[in-house]
């Protein structure tokens, strides 16, 4: 499992990357944990609203891998 903080300009998203059969290989998790700060990455996922916000002052989103997605929204679109 890898914990990542992804940022675009001033917006940040906390991510958890887990090995998932048929979706995420262990090699990808190991690669993600080897990334240095300020690495550039192209991440494709699906954003959905959380059912219950952990901190009411922050906008909460749940991100799920979406390899077939054609639209890649920027973090600023949320």
N, CA, C and O atoms as a GROMACS GRO file, in nm:
protein
  312
    1UNK      N    1   0.085  -0.116   0.000
    1UNK     CA    2   0.000   0.000   0.000
    1UNK      C    3   0.090   0.124   0.000
    1UNK      O    4   0.193   0.128   0.068
    2UNK      N    5   0.050   0.224  -0.078
    2UNK     CA    6   0.125   0.350  -0.084
    2UNK      C    7   0.030   0.465  -0.054
    2UNK      O    8  -0.084   0.466  -0.100
    3UNK      N    9   0.079   0.561   0.023
    3UNK     CA   10   0.002   0.682   0.054
    3UNK      C   11   0.069   0.797  -0.018
    3UNK      O   12   0.189   0.821   0.000
    4UNK      N   13  -0.007   0.870  -0.100
    4UNK     CA   14   0.048   0.979  -0.180
    4UNK      C   15  -0.032   1.106  -0.156
    4UNK      O   16  -0.152   1.102  -0.132
    5UNK      N   17   0.036   1.218  -0.164
    5UNK     CA   18  -0.031   1.348  -0.164
    5UNK      C   19  -0.004   1.408  -0.301
    5UNK      O   20   0.111   1.436  -0.336
    6UNK      N   21  -0.109   1.428  -0.378
    6UNK     CA   22  -0.099   1.479  -0.514
    6UNK      C   23  -0.143   1.625  -0.513
    6UNK      O   24  -0.242   1.660  -0.449
    7UNK      N   25  -0.068   1.709  -0.584
    7UNK     CA   26  -0.103   1.851  -0.584
    7UNK      C   27  -0.098   1.906  -0.724
    7UNK      O   28  -0.017   1.864  -0.807
    8UNK      N   29  -0.186   2.003  -0.750
    8UNK     CA   30  -0.183   2.083  -0.872
    8UNK      C   31  -0.204   2.227  -0.828
    8UNK      O   32  -0.312   2.263  -0.779
    9UNK      N   33  -0.102   2.309  -0.846
    9UNK     CA   34  -0.104   2.447  -0.798
    9UNK      C   35  -0.132   2.449  -0.648
    9UNK      O   36  -0.046   2.406  -0.571
   10UNK      N   37  -0.248   2.496  -0.604
   10UNK     CA   38  -0.275   2.503  -0.460
   10UNK      C   39  -0.370   2.395  -0.411
   10UNK      O   40  -0.396   2.386  -0.291
   11UNK      N   41  -0.424   2.312  -0.501
   11UNK     CA   42  -0.517   2.205  -0.461
   11UNK      C   43  -0.439   2.076  -0.434
   11UNK      O   44  -0.348   2.041  -0.510
   12UNK      N   45  -0.476   2.006  -0.327
   12UNK     CA   46  -0.412   1.878  -0.295
   12UNK      C   47  -0.517   1.770  -0.276
   12UNK      O   48  -0.630   1.797  -0.234
   13UNK      N   49  -0.477   1.647  -0.307
   13UNK     CA   50  -0.562   1.529  -0.286
   13UNK      C   51  -0.475   1.422  -0.222
   13UNK      O   52  -0.363   1.398  -0.267
   14UNK      N   53  -0.526   1.359  -0.117
   14UNK     CA   54  -0.457   1.248  -0.054
   14UNK      C   55  -0.505   1.119  -0.121
   14UNK      O   56  -0.625   1.099  -0.138
   15UNK      N   57  -0.411   1.032  -0.158
   15UNK     CA   58  -0.444   0.909  -0.231
   15UNK      C   59  -0.385   0.788  -0.160
   15UNK      O   60  -0.279   0.796  -0.098
   16UNK      N   61  -0.454   0.677  -0.172
   16UNK     CA   62  -0.403   0.548  -0.126
   16UNK      C   63  -0.399   0.457  -0.247
   16UNK      O   64  -0.501   0.439  -0.315
   17UNK      N   65  -0.284   0.398  -0.275
   17UNK     CA   66  -0.267   0.306  -0.386
   17UNK      C   67  -0.247   0.167  -0.328
   17UNK      O   68  -0.154   0.144  -0.252
   18UNK      N   69  -0.336   0.075  -0.365
   18UNK     CA   70  -0.330  -0.061  -0.311
   18UNK      C   71  -0.322  -0.161  -0.425
   18UNK      O   72  -0.380  -0.140  -0.531
   19UNK      N   73  -0.251  -0.271  -0.402
   19UNK     CA   74  -0.250  -0.378  -0.500
   19UNK      C   75  -0.391  -0.433  -0.512
   19UNK      O   76  -0.454  -0.468  -0.412
   20UNK      N   77  -0.442  -0.439  -0.635
   20UNK     CA   78  -0.576  -0.489  -0.661
   20UNK      C   79  -0.568  -0.583  -0.780
   20UNK      O   80  -0.524  -0.544  -0.887
   21UNK      N   81  -0.611  -0.706  -0.762
   21UNK     CA   82  -0.605  -0.807  -0.867
   21UNK      C   83  -0.667  -0.756  -0.997
   21UNK      O   84  -0.782  -0.713  -0.999
   22UNK      N   85  -0.589  -0.761  -1.105
   22UNK     CA   86  -0.638  -0.720  -1.235
   22UNK      C   87  -0.639  -0.570  -1.259
   22UNK      O   88  -0.674  -0.525  -1.369
   23UNK      N   89  -0.602  -0.491  -1.158
   23UNK     CA   90  -0.605  -0.345  -1.174
   23UNK      C   91  -0.471  -0.280  -1.141
   23UNK      O   92  -0.416  -0.206  -1.222
   24UNK      N   93  -0.418  -0.308  -1.023
   24UNK     CA   94  -0.292  -0.246  -0.978
   24UNK      C   95  -0.196  -0.357  -0.935
   24UNK      O   96  -0.227  -0.435  -0.844
   25UNK      N   97  -0.081  -0.362  -1.000
   25UNK     CA   98   0.020  -0.463  -0.965
   25UNK      C   99   0.108  -0.415  -0.850
   25UNK      O  100   0.119  -0.295  -0.825
   26UNK      N  101   0.169  -0.509  -0.782
   26UNK     CA  102   0.259  -0.477  -0.671
   26UNK      C  103   0.376  -0.391  -0.720
   26UNK      O  104   0.424  -0.306  -0.646
   27UNK      N  105   0.422  -0.414  -0.844
   27UNK     CA  106   0.531  -0.333  -0.899
   27UNK      C  107   0.493  -0.185  -0.904
   27UNK      O  108   0.578  -0.099  -0.881
   28UNK      N  109   0.366  -0.154  -0.934
   28UNK     CA  110   0.321  -0.015  -0.940
   28UNK      C  111   0.321   0.046  -0.800
   28UNK      O  112   0.359   0.162  -0.783
   29UNK      N  113   0.279  -0.031  -0.700
   29UNK     CA  114   0.280   0.018  -0.562
   29UNK      C  115   0.425   0.047  -0.520
   29UNK      O  116   0.452   0.150  -0.459
   30UNK      N  117   0.517  -0.045  -0.551
   30UNK     CA  118   0.658  -0.025  -0.516
   30UNK      C  119   0.714   0.097  -0.589
   30UNK      O  120   0.790   0.175  -0.530
   31UNK      N  121   0.678   0.114  -0.716
   31UNK     CA  122   0.724   0.230  -0.792
   31UNK      C  123   0.673   0.360  -0.729
   31UNK      O  124   0.748   0.456  -0.714
   32UNK      N  125   0.546   0.361  -0.691
   32UNK     CA  126   0.487   0.482  -0.631
   32UNK      C  127   0.557   0.518  -0.501
   32UNK      O  128   0.576   0.636  -0.472
   33UNK      N  129   0.596   0.418  -0.422
   33UNK     CA  130   0.664   0.447  -0.296
   33UNK      C  131   0.806   0.497  -0.318
   33UNK      O  132   0.866   0.555  -0.227
   34UNK      N  133   0.862   0.474  -0.437
   34UNK     CA  134   0.999   0.520  -0.465
   34UNK      C  135   1.004   0.661  -0.523
   34UNK      O  136   1.112   0.716  -0.540
   35UNK      N  137   0.889   0.721  -0.554
   35UNK     CA  138   0.886   0.855  -0.612
   35UNK      C  139   0.937   0.959  -0.512
   35UNK      O  140   0.907   0.952  -0.393
   36UNK      N  141   1.013   1.054  -0.563
   36UNK     CA  142   1.060   1.162  -0.476
   36UNK      C  143   0.954   1.273  -0.472
   36UNK      O  144   0.864   1.277  -0.556
   37UNK      N  145   0.967   1.363  -0.374
   37UNK     CA  146   0.875   1.478  -0.367
   37UNK      C  147   0.887   1.558  -0.495
   37UNK      O  148   0.993   1.564  -0.556
   38UNK      N  149   0.777   1.620  -0.534
   38UNK     CA  150   0.771   1.705  -0.653
   38UNK      C  151   0.791   1.627  -0.782
   38UNK      O  152   0.826   1.686  -0.884
   39UNK      N  153   0.770   1.494  -0.780
   39UNK     CA  154   0.773   1.417  -0.903
   39UNK      C  155   0.653   1.455  -0.988
   39UNK      O  156   0.548   1.492  -0.936
   40UNK      N  157   0.669   1.448  -1.119
   40UNK     CA  158   0.559   1.477  -1.210
   40UNK      C  159   0.492   1.346  -1.247
   40UNK      O  160   0.559   1.250  -1.284
   41UNK      N  161   0.359   1.342  -1.237
   41UNK     CA  162   0.285   1.219  -1.265
   41UNK      C  163   0.158   1.251  -1.342
   41UNK      O  164   0.098   1.357  -1.324
   42UNK      N  165   0.118   1.159  -1.429
   42UNK     CA  166  -0.009   1.168  -1.500
   42UNK      C  167  -0.099   1.063  -1.438
   42UNK      O  168  -0.077   0.943  -1.456
   43UNK      N  169  -0.199   1.106  -1.364
   43UNK     CA  170  -0.286   1.015  -1.290
   43UNK      C  171  -0.424   1.015  -1.352
   43UNK      O  172  -0.482   1.122  -1.375
   44UNK      N  173  -0.476   0.897  -1.379
   44UNK     CA  174  -0.611   0.884  -1.435
   44UNK      C  175  -0.698   0.814  -1.332
   44UNK      O  176  -0.666   0.705  -1.287
   45UNK      N  177  -0.808   0.877  -1.295
   45UNK     CA  178  -0.897   0.820  -1.195
   45UNK      C  179  -1.037   0.878  -1.211
   45UNK      O  180  -1.059   0.969  -1.291
   46UNK      N  181  -1.128   0.826  -1.136
   46UNK     CA  182  -1.265   0.875  -1.135
   46UNK      C  183  -1.290   0.939  -0.999
   46UNK      O  184  -1.263   0.878  -0.896
   47UNK      N  185  -1.341   1.060  -0.999
   47UNK     CA  186  -1.368   1.131  -0.874
   47UNK      C  187  -1.516   1.121  -0.840
   47UNK      O  188  -1.602   1.147  -0.925
   48UNK      N  189  -1.545   1.082  -0.717
   48UNK     CA  190  -1.683   1.077  -0.670
   48UNK      C  191  -1.690   1.146  -0.535
   48UNK      O  192  -1.592   1.148  -0.460
   49UNK      N  193  -1.804   1.203  -0.505
   49UNK     CA  194  -1.821   1.274  -0.378
   49UNK      C  195  -1.827   1.174  -0.263
   49UNK      O  196  -1.892   1.070  -0.273
   50UNK      N  197  -1.759   1.206  -0.153
   50UNK     CA  198  -1.766   1.121  -0.033
   50UNK      C  199  -1.905   1.130   0.026
   50UNK      O  200  -1.970   1.235   0.019
   51UNK      N  201  -1.950   1.021   0.084
   51UNK     CA  202  -2.082   1.020   0.148
   51UNK      C  203  -2.084   1.103   0.275
   51UNK      O  204  -2.184   1.168   0.306
   52UNK      N  205  -1.973   1.102   0.348
   52UNK     CA  206  -1.966   1.174   0.475
   52UNK      C  207  -1.831   1.245   0.485
   52UNK      O  208  -1.727   1.180   0.477
   53UNK      N  209  -1.833   1.374   0.501
   53UNK     CA  210  -1.709   1.451   0.508
   53UNK      C  211  -1.639   1.429   0.642
   53UNK      O  212  -1.704   1.428   0.747
   54UNK      N  213  -1.508   1.410   0.638
   54UNK     CA  214  -1.431   1.394   0.761
   54UNK      C  215  -1.410   1.528   0.830
   54UNK      O  216  -1.418   1.537   0.952
   55UNK      N  217  -1.385   1.630   0.752
   55UNK     CA  218  -1.365   1.765   0.804
   55UNK      C  219  -1.459   1.856   0.725
   55UNK      O  220  -1.437   1.876   0.606
   56UNK      N  221  -1.561   1.912   0.787
   56UNK     CA  222  -1.660   1.991   0.714
   56UNK      C  223  -1.603   2.113   0.642
   56UNK      O  224  -1.668   2.168   0.554
   57UNK      N  225  -1.481   2.155   0.678
   57UNK     CA  226  -1.423   2.273   0.612
   57UNK      C  227  -1.351   2.238   0.483
   57UNK      O  228  -1.310   2.328   0.410
   58UNK      N  229  -1.336   2.110   0.454
   58UNK     CA  230  -1.266   2.068   0.333
   58UNK      C  231  -1.361   1.998   0.239
   58UNK      O  232  -1.456   1.933   0.282
   59UNK      N  233  -1.336   2.010   0.109
   59UNK     CA  234  -1.414   1.939   0.009
   59UNK      C  235  -1.358   1.798   0.000
   59UNK      O  236  -1.239   1.780  -0.026
   60UNK      N  237  -1.440   1.697   0.022
   60UNK     CA  238  -1.395   1.559   0.024
   60UNK      C  239  -1.435   1.487  -0.104
   60UNK      O  240  -1.550   1.495  -0.146
   61UNK      N  241  -1.340   1.418  -0.166
   61UNK     CA  242  -1.364   1.339  -0.285
   61UNK      C  243  -1.305   1.201  -0.264
   61UNK      O  244  -1.205   1.185  -0.195
   62UNK      N  245  -1.367   1.102  -0.324
   62UNK     CA  246  -1.310   0.968  -0.328
   62UNK      C  247  -1.266   0.944  -0.472
   62UNK      O  248  -1.343   0.970  -0.564
   63UNK      N  249  -1.143   0.896  -0.492
   63UNK     CA  250  -1.091   0.874  -0.626
   63UNK      C  251  -1.077   0.725  -0.650
   63UNK      O  252  -1.023   0.652  -0.567
   64UNK      N  253  -1.125   0.680  -0.764
   64UNK     CA  254  -1.114   0.539  -0.800
   64UNK      C  255  -1.055   0.529  -0.939
   64UNK      O  256  -1.088   0.610  -1.026
   65UNK      N  257  -0.968   0.431  -0.962
   65UNK     CA  258  -0.905   0.414  -1.093
   65UNK      C  259  -1.008   0.402  -1.203
   65UNK      O  260  -1.109   0.334  -1.187
   66UNK      N  261  -0.982   0.467  -1.314
   66UNK     CA  262  -1.075   0.466  -1.426
   66UNK      C  263  -0.998   0.463  -1.557
   66UNK      O  264  -0.988   0.566  -1.624
   67UNK      N  265  -0.941   0.346  -1.595
   67UNK     CA  266  -0.857   0.340  -1.713
   67UNK      C  267  -0.930   0.372  -1.843
   67UNK      O  268  -0.866   0.409  -1.941
   68UNK      N  269  -1.063   0.358  -1.847
   68UNK     CA  270  -1.135   0.384  -1.971
   68UNK      C  271  -1.185   0.527  -1.981
   68UNK      O  272  -1.250   0.563  -2.080
   69UNK      N  273  -1.156   0.608  -1.882
   69UNK     CA  274  -1.204   0.746  -1.881
   69UNK      C  275  -1.133   0.828  -1.989
   69UNK      O  276  -1.011   0.821  -2.003
   70UNK      N  277  -1.211   0.906  -2.064
   70UNK     CA  278  -1.153   0.992  -2.168
   70UNK      C  279  -1.136   1.134  -2.118
   70UNK      O  280  -1.050   1.207  -2.168
   71UNK      N  281  -1.215   1.175  -2.020
   71UNK     CA  282  -1.207   1.311  -1.967
   71UNK      C  283  -1.116   1.310  -1.846
   71UNK      O  284  -1.138   1.234  -1.752
   72UNK      N  285  -1.014   1.392  -1.848
   72UNK     CA  286  -0.921   1.402  -1.736
   72UNK      C  287  -0.935   1.539  -1.673
   72UNK      O  288  -0.867   1.633  -1.712
   73UNK      N  289  -1.024   1.551  -1.574
   73UNK     CA  290  -1.044   1.682  -1.512
   73UNK      C  291  -0.922   1.723  -1.432
   73UNK      O  292  -0.852   1.639  -1.375
   74UNK      N  293  -0.897   1.851  -1.427
   74UNK     CA  294  -0.790   1.900  -1.341
   74UNK      C  295  -0.846   1.915  -1.201
   74UNK      O  296  -0.968   1.922  -1.183
   75UNK      N  297  -0.760   1.919  -1.101
   75UNK     CA  298  -0.806   1.932  -0.964
   75UNK      C  299  -0.885   2.061  -0.944
   75UNK      O  300  -0.972   2.068  -0.857
   76UNK      N  301  -0.855   2.162  -1.024
   76UNK     CA  302  -0.924   2.290  -1.008
   76UNK      C  303  -1.070   2.284  -1.052
   76UNK      O  304  -1.147   2.375  -1.021
   77UNK      N  305  -1.110   2.179  -1.125
   77UNK     CA  306  -1.249   2.166  -1.168
   77UNK      C  307  -1.341   2.125  -1.054
   77UNK      O  308  -1.463   2.133  -1.067
   78UNK      N  309  -1.283   2.081  -0.943
   78UNK     CA  310  -1.364   2.037  -0.830
   78UNK      C  311  -1.380   2.152  -0.739
   78UNK      O  312  -1.445   2.139  -0.635
   0.00000   0.00000   0.00000
